[in-house]
């Protein structure tokens, strides 16, 4: 005789199923919201690139009015309060980001200006001597609400002018300077400075057209005849260190652009083809991208597709 049993669903099984459904719905909503945020950020960056620069006034402002906008400030640097932000890498070398307050003409307010990178010496206790231009200066650049922060496992007190991160509020309290809630990432012309001209509609031009335009643009850059519009509106940069050497480096995104490709020196390497080692010309590529705008999978596919095109020059000529 076979006994019969009745199986009834328990309350916890139904609750677990309901919780799973709710979690999947929440995840879908989060992904949709994140995609909308990325599109909004991309639109904001495009608008900032196309808009004319705003002049910073000699009065207190709201950071949101100028954040991620091109700005112009007129005033004099205060070199006594220059800050060196430590552990900044540029072209594979360690150094400092040089940040100096600029007293805005017509008032007592200051704005911090990220003037660029300076290399560290062989002895870290010997700081680089970075000259500061005297007299009234016209500074043009990108307005940020803060500089990128480096990870600090524990709080570290500033050592003289050297700091790990720059907090505007704390700097204002210690220095006694009244600050605008902004940092200008300087883009205006400086003697022997790095300029990044923009090649427009690159996706519609062939290799020979690009080579000709790059040659003409390079000549203008060497003769210091580039106009401000020639260096604005880019979304992607290419930085090549092949002439210097090295195997790879970490290129830093040129904000408000969204990605940068670093190209190192190519070299012949033995590569296993399944039967034997064969010589292959290897070109190291390093891609940095803003994850708020670009998904990691898309960046990986781009790098793979680029390597495929570069491995067969015939595809580049199509």
N, C-alpha and C positions, 0 to 999 in steps of 0.2 A: 504494500500500500504506500502510495506516494503522498507525503504530506504537502499541503498547499500553504504558501506564505504570501502575504500581501506586502508589496514594497511601496512605501509612501515617501515622496520627496521630503527631505528635512528642511527646516527653515534656513539653516546656515548655507545649504547648497544654493538656494534661491538668492540669498543675500550676496554670496560670492559671485554669482553670475551677474547680478545687478551692478555690483561694484566694478567688475571687469568691463561691462558695457560703458559705465560712466567714465572709467579711466581712458578707454579708447576714444570716446567722444571728446573728452578734455584734451587729449593729445592732438587730435585732429584740429580742434579749435586753436590750440597753441601754435601749431604749424602754420595755419592760415593767417593768424595774427602776425607771426614772425615774417612771413612772406610779404604781408602788407607793410610792415615796418621797413623791410629792405627796399621795397619799391619807393616808399616815401623818402628814405634817406638818399637813394640814388637821384630822385627828382630834386631834392634840396641841394645836393652837390652840383648837379648840372646847372641849376639856377645861380648858384654862387659863382661858378666859373664864368657864366655869361654876363653877370652884372658888373657894372663899373665899380671901382673902389670907393669906399665910404671914408670920409675924413673924420678922424677921432677928435671930438671937441675937448676943450679944456674944462670939462665939468664931469661929474659922476654920471655914468650911464648904466643901463641894464645890459648884462652880458648877452642876453638872448637877442638884442638888437643887432649885434655885430658878430656873433659866433659863426664860424665857418664862412665868413665873408672876407673879401679882399678889402684892406683898409690902408689908409695913409695917415701917418702921424708926423708932426713937425715939432722939433724940440732939440734939447741938448742932452747928451749922455751924462750919467753920473757914475764915472768909472770906479769911485771908491766903494761902491756897493755891488760890483760885479760878482756873480756867482758862477762857479764851475760845477756843473752836474757830472758826477763821476760815472765811470764804467759805460761810456757811450762808444759803440763800435761804428767805424766808418771805413769802408773798403778793407775790411779785415784787420784794422788796427784799433787799438784801444785808446781812448782819449776822453775829452771833456766837451760838454755842450756849454758854450759861453753865453750867459744871459746877463744883460745889463739894463738897469732902469733908464728910461728916457723921460726927462722932465718936459712935459708938453708946453709949448709956447703959449703964453697968455694966462697961465695959472700956476697952481702949486701941485697939481696932480701928476703922477708918473704912470708909465705903462712899461711893463717888462718886455724886453726885446730879445728873442732867441737869435743871436747873431751868427750862429754856426758852430762848427766843430773845430777843436784844436787837439793835436796829438799829444799824448803823454810821453814824457822822457823815459830814459832807461831807469832813472831813479824816481819813484813815484812821489818822494817827498819834495822834489824840485818841480814846482808848478810852471806851466807854460806862461810866458810873458806875451800877452795878447794886447797890442796897442788899441786904444779906443779913439775914434775920430773926435777931434775937438770942434767947437763951434756948433752952429745950428745945423741939424741934419734933417733930411726928408726920408723917412723910413716907410717902405711899402712892403706889405706881406699879408699873410693869412692870420686872421684873428682866431685864437683858441681860448677856451675857458680855462684850460690848464695844459701843461706839458705832459706827455706820456709818463706814467709812473713806473719805476722799477720796483720789483718785488723786494721787500725787506722782511726777513723772518723775525726781526725784532727792531725796535726803535733805535736809531743811531743818531747821536748828537752831531750837528755840523762841525767839521774840523776847519775852522777859519772860513775861507771862501768856498771850500769844497763841501758839497752836499750830495746826497743820493737822490733826493726828490725836492721839488720846489713847491711849497705851499704858500700861496699868495697872502693869505691872512697872517700866517706866522711870520713871513718875511716882512710884511708891513709893520707888525708889532715890534720886531727886533730892530729893524732899520729906522723906524720912525717916519718912513715915507708914506704918503697917501697914494694908494694905488687904484688904478682902474681894474675891474675884475676880469682882465684879459691878458693874454700873452701874444705878442706879434711874432710870428715865425717869419723872419726877414726874407724877402725875395727881391728887394731892390738891388740895383747894380752896385758891386763893390770891386775895388781893384783886384784883378787876377782871380775873381771869384768864379764859381761854377755856375754856368747857365744851362738851362734845359729847354732848348727850342722845341716847338711842337710841330710834328708832321701831321697835317690834317687829311682826313679821308684815306688813311693808310690802307684800309681794307679794299679800296677800289683801285689801287695802283699796283703795277707790276714791279718786279725787282729792279729793272733798269730805270723806271721812273723814280723809284725811291732812292736809288743810288745817286741819280742826278740831283734830286732835290736836297739830299743830305750833303752833297758836296757844296752846293750853293749856300745852304744854311750854315755849314761849318765855316765857310769863308767870311760870311757876315759876322759870325760869332768871334772869329779871330780878329777881325777889324773893328769889333765893338760897335757894329752898326745895326744890331738887332733892336727891333722896336718892342715895347711892352706886350703888344698883341701877339708877337711871334713866340712868346713864352707862356701864353695863357690858353686855357681851354683843354689841356691834356687830361686823359683819363688813365693812361698806362705808360710807364717809363721803362726804358731798357738801359741798363748800366753794364758796361763792359770793362773788365779788368784783365783781359787777355794779354795786353801789352805789359802788364806788371808781373803776372804770374799767379801762382796759387792754385789750389784745387777746387775751392768753393768759398763762398762768403754769404752773409745774410744781408741782402739789400733792404734798405729802409724805405717804406712807402713815402712818396712825396705828396703829402696831404694837400688838397682834398682828393687827389687821385685814389684809385681803389686797388692798384696792384703795380708791382715792379718786377722785372725779370733781370736777374744777374747772370752774366755770361763770363765764365772763366777761360783760362787758356786751354786749348785743345792739345791732346797728347796721344801718342800711339800706345796702346795697351794690348796685351795678349788676352784674347777672349775665346772661351771654349765654345766650339760650334757643334758639339755632340760627338765629334770624332777626334779632333785635335785642337790645339790652341792656334788661333790665327790672329795676325795683327789687325787691329781695328782702331780707327781714329775716334777718340772719345772726347766729347765736349760737355763739361759740367754745366748744368743749368740750375739756378736757384730762383724759386718763385715765392715772393711774399705777397699776400693779398689780405684785404679787409674782410674778415669773416662776417661782418654785418651786412655786406653787400653780395659777397661771392660764397657759394657753398663749396666745401672742401672737395666734393666729388667732381664738380665742374672744373675746379682748378687742376685736379689730377688729370682729368680728361684732356684739358688744354695742353698741359705739359707733355702728355703722351702723344697727342696729335702733332705738336710742334716738333718733337723728336723724330716722329715718322717722316715729316716733311723735310727736315734738315738731313736725314739719312739718305735721301734720294733727291739730288739737286734738280732732277727733271721735273719733280712736282712743284718746286719753287718757281720754275720758269713758265708754268702753265698760266 
